[in-house]
Amino acid sequence: MKLSSSFLIAILLLQVFTEALATDHSDKFPAQIGGAGKEDEAALTKKVYHHAKINCRYACGRRCRKASRKNVCSRACTTCCRRCNCVPPGTYGNTHLCPCYAKLKTHGGHPKCP
């Protein structure tokens, strides 16, 4: 009888402790470390999504298949693809579908990506 009552009391105490640990005390203890502001809090809670890498060799081969200088086109396209992780569809144009690809420029200010 004493053994079962002490076992019951131990289970109740364990339940009280687990509930106390599970409660949210964020109103009493704000999560500010060293004067962290809203920007730091947003950076801690921001979810980062990583997109799967595309096969640049295949995508650039498709993009440059009608180019007169395939090696030059393929080399430039592969560089752009690795930086942007996208290649616009088709053999020419459609750069609005891949803004990073369209923004890359050469030192002379010309579009880098074919």
Backbone bond lengths (Angstrom), bond angles and torsions (degrees), N, CA, C in turn:
res aa  C-N    CA-C-N  psi(-1)  N-CA   C-N-CA  omega(-1)  CA-C   N-CA-C  phi
1 M - - - 1.446 - - 1.531 110.39 -
2 K 1.348 117.54 -45.90 1.462 120.47 178.94 1.534 110.90 -65.14
3 L 1.314 115.71 -36.21 1.458 120.05 -178.73 1.531 111.29 -65.56
4 S 1.324 116.83 -43.81 1.466 119.82 -179.30 1.535 111.32 -69.14
5 S 1.341 118.18 -36.77 1.466 119.83 179.48 1.536 110.81 -70.27
6 S 1.327 118.42 -38.11 1.466 120.27 177.56 1.536 110.42 -69.05
7 F 1.326 117.72 -34.20 1.463 121.55 176.15 1.529 110.39 -65.25
8 L 1.326 117.48 -41.50 1.458 122.63 178.89 1.533 110.82 -64.79
9 I 1.318 117.37 -41.69 1.466 121.76 178.57 1.532 109.94 -65.14
10 A 1.335 117.68 -40.34 1.467 121.29 178.94 1.524 110.67 -63.34
11 I 1.316 118.23 -40.74 1.464 121.72 179.22 1.524 110.30 -65.90
12 L 1.327 117.72 -41.54 1.461 121.13 178.84 1.524 111.59 -64.33
13 L 1.337 117.03 -42.36 1.459 120.28 177.67 1.534 111.06 -63.59
14 L 1.313 116.60 -40.56 1.457 120.87 178.20 1.528 110.60 -62.83
15 Q 1.328 117.38 -40.34 1.460 121.57 178.49 1.529 110.75 -64.90
16 V 1.331 117.88 -41.20 1.463 121.35 179.24 1.523 110.68 -63.65
17 F 1.336 116.99 -42.83 1.466 120.36 179.67 1.529 111.56 -65.36
18 T 1.333 118.12 -41.80 1.462 119.64 179.76 1.525 111.33 -66.97
19 E 1.329 118.13 -36.40 1.470 120.45 176.27 1.524 111.05 -67.28
20 A 1.318 116.95 -37.59 1.465 120.39 179.19 1.530 110.49 -66.28
21 L 1.315 117.69 -36.98 1.455 120.66 178.78 1.525 112.09 -73.45
22 A 1.329 117.33 -29.62 1.457 121.50 -176.62 1.530 113.06 -82.08
23 T 1.310 119.15 -16.43 1.466 120.53 -178.61 1.516 110.26 -70.22
24 D 1.321 115.70 153.05 1.463 122.44 -177.75 1.521 109.11 -91.37
25 H 1.328 116.97 119.43 1.460 122.43 178.84 1.517 111.21 -108.61
26 S 1.334 117.87 27.90 1.458 119.92 -175.33 1.526 111.89 -68.47
27 D 1.333 117.77 -24.10 1.458 118.77 177.68 1.526 111.71 -73.72
28 K 1.325 117.51 -28.91 1.459 121.15 179.77 1.527 111.86 -86.29
29 F 1.329 115.96 -35.23 1.456 121.26 -176.52 1.525 109.48 -124.82
30 P 1.325 119.08 90.62 1.470 119.57 -179.91 1.521 110.97 -65.51
31 A 1.312 115.11 148.63 1.472 120.98 -176.41 1.516 110.98 -85.91
32 Q 1.303 117.13 57.42 1.458 121.48 179.08 1.516 108.34 -107.84
33 I 1.305 115.28 117.80 1.454 120.94 -179.47 1.516 107.60 -109.57
34 G 1.298 117.59 114.38 1.454 121.41 177.44 1.513 113.26 61.98
35 G 1.341 117.71 38.14 1.452 121.22 177.99 1.521 112.84 74.17
36 A 1.324 117.34 32.56 1.455 120.39 -179.59 1.516 109.99 -64.92
37 G 1.300 116.43 139.37 1.460 121.40 -177.67 1.514 111.66 -102.51
38 K 1.318 115.12 -166.97 1.460 121.28 -179.17 1.531 111.45 -63.33
39 E 1.331 117.11 -35.27 1.459 119.62 -179.46 1.522 111.15 -63.74
40 D 1.330 115.45 -43.41 1.464 119.04 -179.99 1.523 110.93 -67.17
41 E 1.324 115.88 -37.93 1.457 119.71 179.43 1.519 109.83 -65.41
42 A 1.329 116.70 -40.71 1.465 120.60 178.64 1.522 110.38 -65.97
43 A 1.331 116.75 -37.09 1.461 120.14 179.82 1.524 111.02 -67.38
44 L 1.321 117.31 -32.01 1.453 120.14 179.29 1.519 111.72 -73.05
45 T 1.332 117.05 -32.15 1.454 120.30 -176.23 1.521 112.84 -96.85
46 K 1.330 118.81 -5.87 1.458 122.76 -177.38 1.524 110.24 -68.56
47 K 1.322 115.03 131.61 1.456 120.17 177.45 1.516 108.72 -90.33
48 V 1.301 116.11 134.47 1.455 121.67 179.74 1.520 108.11 -107.48
49 Y 1.316 115.50 124.97 1.450 120.58 179.39 1.523 108.69 -107.39
50 H 1.291 115.99 127.90 1.454 121.19 178.58 1.520 107.74 -106.30
51 H 1.310 114.91 122.88 1.443 119.71 178.80 1.525 109.07 -83.32
52 A 1.310 114.74 150.19 1.456 119.58 179.24 1.525 109.54 -66.10
53 K 1.305 116.80 141.42 1.464 121.31 178.29 1.521 108.77 -70.45
54 I 1.329 114.49 140.60 1.458 118.42 177.83 1.520 109.53 -93.64
55 N 1.313 115.85 162.67 1.456 121.97 177.77 1.522 107.43 -82.26
56 C 1.323 117.32 96.57 1.469 122.25 -175.21 1.519 112.47 -64.45
57 R 1.307 117.46 -36.82 1.467 120.16 -178.80 1.532 110.25 -61.92
58 Y 1.322 115.89 -44.43 1.467 119.93 179.67 1.522 110.94 -68.34
59 A 1.339 116.97 -46.43 1.468 121.18 -177.75 1.522 111.27 -63.01
60 C 1.319 117.68 -40.57 1.465 120.98 179.85 1.523 111.30 -74.90
61 G 1.302 117.84 -31.56 1.462 120.19 174.44 1.513 110.63 -62.56
62 R 1.325 115.67 -39.08 1.454 121.32 177.27 1.527 110.86 -68.75
63 R 1.336 116.06 -41.70 1.465 121.11 -178.73 1.531 111.66 -67.36
64 C 1.317 117.92 -37.57 1.465 122.58 -173.10 1.526 113.55 -100.05
65 R 1.302 119.84 11.51 1.464 120.92 -173.99 1.531 113.44 -65.03
66 K 1.342 118.10 -25.24 1.462 120.21 179.91 1.530 112.80 -104.38
67 A 1.323 117.90 5.06 1.471 121.04 -178.36 1.520 110.65 -71.05
68 S 1.338 115.84 147.36 1.464 119.43 178.54 1.526 110.95 -74.89
69 R 1.330 116.89 -29.27 1.477 121.88 177.75 1.526 108.05 -117.33
70 K 1.309 115.59 80.48 1.469 121.84 -173.03 1.530 113.44 -59.97
71 N 1.328 118.07 -40.35 1.463 120.05 -178.17 1.525 111.59 -66.12
72 V 1.329 117.33 -43.34 1.464 120.99 179.48 1.522 109.78 -64.79
73 C 1.331 116.01 -45.55 1.459 121.23 179.55 1.526 110.66 -61.29
74 S 1.308 116.70 -46.14 1.464 121.50 -177.74 1.527 111.49 -64.06
75 R 1.342 116.84 -40.91 1.466 120.24 179.93 1.530 111.24 -64.77
76 A 1.325 116.99 -45.57 1.463 120.52 179.50 1.524 110.89 -66.59
77 C 1.312 116.08 -42.24 1.465 120.54 -179.52 1.523 111.22 -63.91
78 T 1.323 116.95 -41.12 1.470 120.16 179.85 1.521 111.31 -64.18
79 T 1.328 117.47 -39.50 1.464 121.09 176.85 1.522 110.20 -61.74
80 C 1.321 116.26 -46.21 1.470 120.55 -179.93 1.521 111.35 -65.67
81 C 1.315 116.68 -39.88 1.458 121.40 -179.82 1.519 111.14 -63.56
82 R 1.319 117.12 -41.44 1.469 120.10 179.99 1.517 111.44 -67.15
83 R 1.331 117.64 -34.68 1.462 120.14 178.83 1.521 111.97 -74.90
84 C 1.317 117.26 -39.48 1.472 121.66 -172.15 1.524 113.88 -101.53
85 N 1.311 117.67 -19.01 1.461 123.53 -177.02 1.530 111.36 59.86
86 C 1.325 116.17 33.25 1.460 120.52 172.69 1.518 109.04 -158.45
87 V 1.330 114.93 153.44 1.463 122.73 175.76 1.525 105.63 -136.48
88 P 1.340 118.24 129.22 1.462 119.74 179.57 1.528 111.44 -62.53
89 P 1.316 117.51 150.36 1.465 119.89 179.28 1.522 111.04 -72.24
90 G 1.307 116.53 158.74 1.454 121.60 177.83 1.515 112.03 86.17
91 T 1.333 115.00 -179.70 1.452 120.25 -177.39 1.519 112.63 -97.27
92 Y 1.336 117.68 -13.07 1.463 120.77 -179.25 1.532 108.69 -157.19
93 G 1.327 116.80 147.25 1.465 120.74 176.34 1.512 112.15 75.55
94 N 1.320 116.21 -155.13 1.473 124.75 -179.57 1.522 112.84 58.66
95 T 1.342 117.70 22.33 1.464 119.78 -177.25 1.523 112.22 -70.03
96 H 1.330 117.70 -15.56 1.462 120.14 176.84 1.526 111.74 -65.52
97 L 1.318 117.44 -18.78 1.461 121.50 178.76 1.526 112.73 -81.31
98 C 1.324 116.06 -11.83 1.458 121.56 178.95 1.533 107.87 -140.12
99 P 1.347 118.10 82.15 1.461 121.40 -172.80 1.529 113.84 -59.53
100 C 1.301 118.41 -37.28 1.466 121.24 179.39 1.513 109.87 -61.80
101 Y 1.306 116.68 -42.71 1.462 123.50 -179.96 1.525 109.43 -61.09
102 A 1.324 117.04 -39.21 1.460 121.71 -177.52 1.525 112.19 -75.16
103 K 1.334 118.40 -26.73 1.464 122.05 -175.56 1.524 113.92 -81.66
104 L 1.321 118.22 -20.83 1.464 120.25 -177.60 1.525 109.94 -68.30
105 K 1.333 116.18 130.45 1.468 122.20 -177.70 1.519 109.97 -125.69
106 T 1.337 115.70 157.25 1.469 121.46 173.82 1.525 108.35 -81.57
107 H 1.329 116.82 177.04 1.466 120.69 177.83 1.529 111.32 -62.60
108 G 1.321 116.56 -27.14 1.463 120.75 179.33 1.520 113.54 -84.16
109 G 1.334 117.60 -1.02 1.461 121.29 178.33 1.522 114.02 88.78
110 H 1.334 117.60 5.07 1.465 121.25 178.24 1.517 109.24 -86.60
111 P 1.338 118.15 156.73 1.469 120.05 176.40 1.529 110.73 -59.77
112 K 1.319 116.09 131.29 1.463 120.49 -178.26 1.515 111.32 -80.49
113 C 1.317 115.97 -35.44 1.458 120.49 -170.31 1.524 111.25 -95.59
114 P 1.335 116.77 133.54 1.477 120.66 -179.60 1.523 112.47 -73.50
